[in-house]
Amino acid sequence: MTGRIVVIGADAAGMSAASQAKRIAGDAVEIVAFERGTYSSYSACGIPYWVAGDIGDPERLVARSPDAHRRNGIDLRMRTEVEEIDLAAGRVTARDLAVGRSYRADFDSLVIATGAVPVRPPLPGADAAGVFGVQTLDDGAALLADLDRARPKRAVVVGGGYIGVEMAEALVRHGLAVTVVDHAAQPMTTLDPDMGEAVHRAMEGIGIDVRTGTAVTGFETGRDGRIRSVLTDGGSIPADVVVLGLGVRPDTALARAAGLPLGDQGGLRTNVQMQVLGYDHVWAGGDCVEVLNLVSGQYQHVALGTHANKQGRVIGHNLAGSYATFPGVVGTAVSKVCHLEIARTGLRERDAARAGFGYVTVTVQTTTTAGYFPGTQQMTVKMTAERLTGRLLGVQIVGYQGSAKRIDTAATALWNRMTVEDMTALDLAYAPPFAPVWDPILVAARQAAAAVRRAGDGRLT
C-alpha cells in the first residue's frame, strides 16, 4: 500500500482506480487527481446520442461529478493539465489552466489514465474551423455549439468506423445532408467486408451518401478560415461542417517523454495487474494502454469504457494492497445505425490469417424470434472457427432489434475457449417471443461444426 497517489486523468480508468483504492484503504492513502477538461467520470460512448438529441443534458452522461469525488476524499483538481512526469524524483508538474500557474506534486505511486485523442490526418486544413474530432464531452459541446451557431446544411464525416457511423446518423437527425468518406471497401472495418456491406446499405437507406474506396487528400477553407469542402482522390465534396471519425490513438505523449515503454500501436504496456512494465510504482489503464487479445495472442489498442472501468478497478485494488488482475480482451463491440444493430467479437478473417490460424467461416440468415411470431426481425450471423480443432475464433452479427446482444453468448464462448461443437449444446433460453427454437448462435455453431468436419476428413455432413 502506498501513501500518496497521483492520478492523471479523471475519467473511467483514473477515477475507478482512485475510488477503489480509497474505498479499500481509506485514510491510509492520499489521492490527488488531475483533469485538464471540465467533466469527470463521464460516458464518451454516449456523445453521439447526445449530439443526435436522444439525451438532452450532458450531465446525464456524468456518472460522478468532481464534487462527488471530493466528498469521497479524493483531491480532484479540474482544468489542470499535467505537463511533465519526473519518475526519478517521484513528482509531476501540473498547470492550472484557469490561472495559468504551474506547480509540482509528489507521488509514491502514479496512475496514468490519459485516455485517447481523435486521429487527425496530417493534411492541409485538418485544423480548420468547422472540423471536429469527437472524443470528450467538451468536444461534443463544441460541435453542438457550432451546429447551433453556423447552421450548416452539408456535413462530411471522414471515416466509417463506430464513431463515424454513429455521428453520421446523429447529423442526419439534425437535418443535414451527410456524406461519409471511407478509404476502405466497406464501412465498419471491424467487420469483414461482406458484413460491412449490410451496414453500407443501411446507411444509404437513411439518406447518407456513402463513398467507399475514397481517400481524403485535404480540406479546403474559405476566406474566413472555415471549412468549405473536403478534397478526395475522387473529387471535391462541399462541406459546411466536418466530423473526423478516423478512430483514436492513445494519448501517451507524457508517458513517452518520461521514458515509459510503449507498444506497437503507441499504447502503454502493462502486466496483468496494470503495472507499467519495468516500473512497479507506475500504473496505467483505459484508452492509453494496449491490451492482450486472448484469441490472437497479440496486443492491440481497444478504446472502450468497459475495459477502462475494469482496469481502473484492478489498479485500485492493487494500490490499496489487495490483489486483482485484468487478463485481456476478446474484442467484443456493439453499435447501431438507425434500426440496424451491429456486433462483433473475436477475430475477423484477416485477423485469423495474421495470427496464423487456418480457419473456416459460415454465414447464416435467420430471425430474432420464432419465424411465425409477430414482429420477428432478420439477422445475419457470421462465425469463424479454427480449421482443424473447431475452436471458436470470432462472430459477427448484423440485424435488427434483438440481434446484437446475442454477441455476448459468443464472447463468453470465446473467453472459455469453446469449440463450435461444444457450442451446439449450449442451453440457451427459448420462447417464441425471444428466439427461434434453434437460437441463431446455435444455428451458426452447427454449420461451423459441420464445416470443421468437412475440412478435417473431406466428407460432407
C-alpha positions, -999 to +999 in steps of 0.1 A: +000+000+000+013+034-010+008+067+008+004+094-018-012+085-052-013+109-081-038+101-109-035+118-143-069+117-160-103+118-142-125+097-165-133+060-163-099+043-156-084+071-134-114+077-112-123+040-109-087+034-097-089+063-072-123+054-059-115+017-054-082+025-037-099+050-014-128+026-007-104-001+004-076+018+021-095+049+034-073+074+051-042+053+047-039+068+012-039+103+000-051+107-036-046+137-058-061+136-093-056+160-122-080+165-151-075+190-179-111+190-190-143+202-173-160+168-167-151+138-146-163+101-149-184+105-180-196+083-208-178+092-240-197+064-257-229+085-252-217+115-271-232+106-305-266+101-288-263+134-271-255+151-304-284+132-320-308+146-294-316+113-276-300+128-245-309+164-237-285+172-209-248+162-210-249+159-172-268+127-177-236+112-192-217+120-160-215+091-136-198+110-108-192+148-106-159+163-093-177+174-061-189+138-056-153+125-058-141+152-034-168+142-009-153+107-011-119+120+000-102+124-035-085+157-041-097+162-077-083+193-095-102+201-127-089+222-156-054+212-145-031+197-171+000+176-162+029+189-182+057+166-171+063+133-152+096+131-134+099+094-124+133+097-107+121+125-084+086+110-080+067+141-089+046+157-117+044+192-129+008+204-133-006+236-148-038+252-135-053+263-168-077+288-151-050+309-137-020+299-158+001+288-129+024+257-128+034+237-097+047+204-087+031+175-069+049+145-053+038+109-055+046+075-041+025+058-068+014+072-102-017+063-122-016+073-159-052+074-173-047+100-201-071+083-225-070+088-262-072+116-288-090+116-321-069+109-351-064+140-372-049+133-407-017+152-415-034+171-443-038+207-452-068+223-435-074+195-410-073+220-381-097+245-399-127+260-381-157+236-386-136+204-384-143+184-353-130+153-335-154+139-310-137+122-280-147+142-249-178+159-236-161+192-244-157+181-280-194+172-282-203+206-267-181+224-292-198+206-321-233+212-309-225+249-303-212+251-339-243+234-353-264+260-335-243+290-344-232+282-380-264+264-391-246+241-416-265+223-443-239+199-455-218+176-434-189+153-443-179+125-419-144+112-426-142+076-416-168+048-414-159+032-381-180+032-349-177+069-343-181+079-379-212+058-384-229+069-352-220+106-358-233+104-394-267+092-381-267+120-355-261+146-381-288+132-404-312+137-374-301+173-372-314+177-408-280+179-425-272+163-459-244+138-448-217+122-468-194+096-453-160+091-469-141+060-461-108+047-476-119+010-471-141-011-494-170-010-469-178+009-437-172-007-403-138-023-410-141-040-376-163-064-396-154-085-426-163-067-459-193-089-466-209-080-433-199-043-437-219-043-470-251-046-449-241-016-429-234+003-461-269-004-474-285+006-441-267+039-441-278+047-476-313+037-465-314+067-441-302+091-468-264+090-461-242+093-492-215+066-486-183+069-506-161+039-500-127+033-515-121+070-514-091+087-499-092+122-484-064+144-497-071+177-480-096+202-466-104+234-484-113+266-465-129+299-473-115+333-468-129+332-432-108+301-425-138+279-421-141+245-439-158+247-473-151+213-489-133+180-484-108+171-511-106+135-522-090+114-549-125+112-564-132+149-564-143+177-540-172+173-516-189+205-504-190+207-466-202+233-440-190+211-411-167+180-409-165+153-383-134+132-381-144+096-375-110+081-381-107+065-346-085+074-318-049+069-308-035+065-272-027+098-256+008+089-244+029+119-251+036+124-214+045+088-209+067+088-239+086+119-227+090+102-193+107+072-210+079+047-203+075+016-226+050+019-254+037-009-277+035-010-315+002+010-315+015+037-292-002+025-260+015+018-227+023-018-220+014-032-186+014-066-168-019-082-157-020-061-125-019-030-148+016-020-137+036-004-164+063-029-174+095-023-155+080+003-131+064-012-100+051+022-088+036+033-121+002+020-132-019+027-163-053+019-176-080+029-201-076+042-236-039+049-232-029+013-228-026-017-251-042-050-241-037-086-249-062-102-272-068-136-257-078-151-290-050-140-313-024-137-285-014-103-299-015-068-282-039-042-295-054-008-287-091-010-277-107+022-266-138+011-247-153+023-214-160-013-203-123-021-203-113+012-188-136+007-158-124-028-152-088-018-155-093+011-130-108-012-105-079-036-108-054-007-103-073+005-073-073-030-056-035-033-062-027+002-050-046-005-018-027-037-010-054-060-023-049-081-055-067-081-089-058-088-125-070-078-160-062-108-182-071-093-215-100-090-240-116-110-268-126-079-288-163-075-282-181-044-295-216-033-305-232-004-323-262+006-344-272+026-375-308+037-371-326+004-365-297-018-378-277-035-349-240-044-354-219-066-332-187-085-333-163-104-310-130-122-316-112-123-349-121-112-384-109-134-413-078-112-418-071-112-381-072-150-380-049-152-410-025-127-395-024-147-362-015-178-382-048-197-379-062-220-405-099-213-404-134-219-418-163-195-419-200-199-422-228-172-426-264-179-417-295-159-423-321-163-396-347-144-374-346-129-340-377-147-328-398-177-339-405-171-376-442-171-370-441-147-342-454-111-350-426-086-354-398-110-360-367-094-375-340-106-398-304-111-387-272-125-402-246-143-382-210-150-394-189-174-375-152-182-378-136-214-363-101-229-363-100-253-392-089-285-375-097-281-338-130-263-342-121-237-316-143-206-320-123-177-333-149-150-340-185-140-346-201-110-363-238-101-362-258-077-384-295-075-379-325-057-365-340-054-330-330-083-308-299-092-328-268-075-313-267-086-277-266-122-288-229-114-293-224-119-256-230-156-259-202-158-284-180-136-263-185-160-234-177-190-256-145-172-268-134-164-232-137-201-223-120-213-255-150-234-265-152-252-298-181-247-322-191-283-315-193-275-277-215-245-285-241-266-303-252-280-269-254-247-251-286-244-230-299-211-243-332-196-234-361-202-257-396-189-260-412-178-293-412-140-284-374-142-278-358-167-301-364-195-327-362-230-312-326-230-325-311-198-315-292-180-343-259-185-324-266-223-323-276-224-359-243-208-369-224-231-345-240-262-361-230-251-395-195-242-384-190-276-367-201-292-400-176-271-419-148-281-395-157-318-400-156-314-438-122-296-435-109-325-414-119-355-434-133-344-467-168-358-460-199-337-465-220-336-434 
